[in-house]
């Protein structure tokens, strides 16, 4: 499937794309569109774009919505989601201590001179490590 999100990937979009490819659709392809793109014009499954069904809902970030929608109940993924939400929304209540470090890494990826494909590749390796950490491996 083709999944579409906003350009200049950051915390929630990278983590969600990683989870899509790792746990939902290993053959997933991704496209990156400008922030102003109308969700109704997107060919593919939009995520973390204003108006998309797969996006923030209430206090939950897109990553957490993906877990719920696809019934991904692995406790380590839930912990990753809690950390990602804290990194994506650092002013919310109950931000875990790991979130500030995760945000710093993803801020660096966002601001580096990388394409979105490179951000996703590097960010996915980081998400693999975060998942291993949350799994207690």
C-alpha positions as CSV (number, residue, x, y, z in Angstrom):
1,X,0.0,0.0,0.0
2,X,0.9,3.6,-0.4
3,X,0.9,5.8,2.7
4,X,1.2,9.5,2.5
5,X,2.2,12.0,5.1
6,X,3.6,15.6,5.4
7,X,7.2,16.5,4.3
8,X,10.0,17.1,6.8
9,X,9.3,14.0,8.8
10,X,9.5,14.4,12.6
11,X,8.8,12.2,15.7
12,X,5.2,10.9,15.2
13,X,5.4,10.6,11.4
14,X,8.7,8.7,11.5
15,X,7.5,6.4,14.3
16,X,4.2,5.7,12.6
17,X,5.8,4.9,9.3
18,X,8.2,2.6,11.1
19,X,5.3,0.8,12.8
20,X,3.4,0.6,9.5
21,X,6.3,-1.1,7.7
22,X,7.4,-3.3,10.7
23,X,4.0,-4.5,12.0
24,X,1.3,-3.7,9.4
25,X,2.6,-3.8,5.8
26,X,6.2,-4.8,5.3
27,X,6.0,-3.7,1.6
28,X,4.5,-0.3,2.4
29,X,5.6,2.6,0.3
30,X,5.6,6.2,1.5
31,X,5.1,9.6,-0.2
32,X,5.6,13.0,1.3
33,X,3.5,16.0,0.5
34,X,3.4,19.7,1.5
35,X,1.7,20.6,4.7
36,X,-1.0,22.4,2.8
37,X,-2.1,19.4,0.7
38,X,-5.8,18.7,0.9
39,X,-6.3,15.3,2.4
40,X,-9.2,14.6,-0.1
41,X,-6.8,14.8,-3.0
42,X,-4.3,12.2,-1.8
43,X,-4.1,8.9,-3.6
44,X,-3.1,6.5,-0.9
45,X,-3.7,6.2,2.8
46,X,-2.9,9.6,4.5
47,X,-1.6,9.7,8.0
48,X,-0.7,12.6,10.4
49,X,-2.2,15.1,8.0
50,X,-5.1,17.4,9.0
51,X,-8.4,15.7,8.2
52,X,-6.9,12.2,7.9
53,X,-8.6,9.4,9.8
54,X,-5.2,8.1,10.8
55,X,-4.0,11.1,12.8
56,X,-4.1,12.6,16.3
57,X,-7.3,11.8,18.2
58,X,-7.9,13.4,21.5
59,X,-4.7,13.1,23.6
60,X,-3.4,10.2,21.4
61,X,-0.7,10.7,18.8
62,X,-0.9,9.1,15.3
63,X,1.4,6.3,16.4
64,X,-1.0,5.3,19.2
65,X,-4.1,5.6,16.9
66,X,-2.3,3.2,14.5
67,X,-1.7,0.7,17.3
68,X,-5.4,0.8,18.3
69,X,-6.7,0.6,14.7
70,X,-4.5,-2.5,13.9
71,X,-5.0,-4.1,17.3
72,X,-1.2,-4.1,18.0
73,X,-1.2,-4.9,21.7
74,X,2.4,-5.6,22.3
75,X,3.3,-3.9,25.6
76,X,6.6,-2.7,24.2
77,X,4.8,-1.0,21.4
78,X,2.5,0.7,23.9
79,X,5.6,2.0,25.8
80,X,7.1,3.2,22.5
81,X,3.8,5.0,21.8
82,X,3.8,6.7,25.3
83,X,7.4,7.9,24.7
84,X,6.6,9.1,21.1
85,X,3.6,11.0,22.4
86,X,5.7,12.7,25.0
87,X,8.3,13.6,22.4
88,X,5.7,14.8,19.9
89,X,3.6,16.7,22.5
90,X,6.2,17.6,25.2
91,X,3.8,20.1,27.0
92,X,1.3,17.4,27.8
93,X,1.0,15.8,31.2
94,X,2.9,12.7,32.3
95,X,5.7,12.9,29.7
96,X,8.2,10.0,30.3
97,X,11.8,11.0,30.9
98,X,12.9,9.2,27.7
99,X,10.8,11.5,25.5
100,X,13.2,14.5,25.8
101,X,16.1,12.4,24.4
102,X,13.9,10.9,21.6
103,X,12.7,14.4,20.7
104,X,16.3,15.7,20.5
105,X,17.3,12.8,18.1
106,X,14.2,13.5,15.9
107,X,14.8,17.2,16.0
108,X,18.3,16.6,14.6
109,X,16.9,14.3,11.9
110,X,14.3,16.9,10.9
111,X,16.9,19.7,10.8
112,X,19.6,17.7,9.0
113,X,20.2,18.1,5.3
114,X,18.4,14.8,4.5
115,X,15.6,13.8,2.2
116,X,12.5,12.4,3.8
117,X,13.4,9.0,2.6
118,X,16.7,9.3,4.5
119,X,15.0,10.6,7.6
120,X,12.7,7.6,7.5
121,X,15.6,5.2,7.0
122,X,17.7,6.6,9.9
123,X,14.7,7.2,12.1
124,X,13.5,3.6,11.5
125,X,16.8,2.3,12.8
126,X,16.4,4.5,15.9
127,X,12.8,3.2,16.3
128,X,14.2,-0.4,16.2
129,X,16.5,0.5,19.0
130,X,13.8,2.2,21.0
131,X,11.5,-0.8,20.6
132,X,14.3,-3.2,21.8
133,X,14.8,-0.9,24.8
134,X,11.1,-1.0,25.6
135,X,11.0,-4.8,25.1
136,X,13.7,-5.1,27.8
137,X,16.1,-6.8,25.4
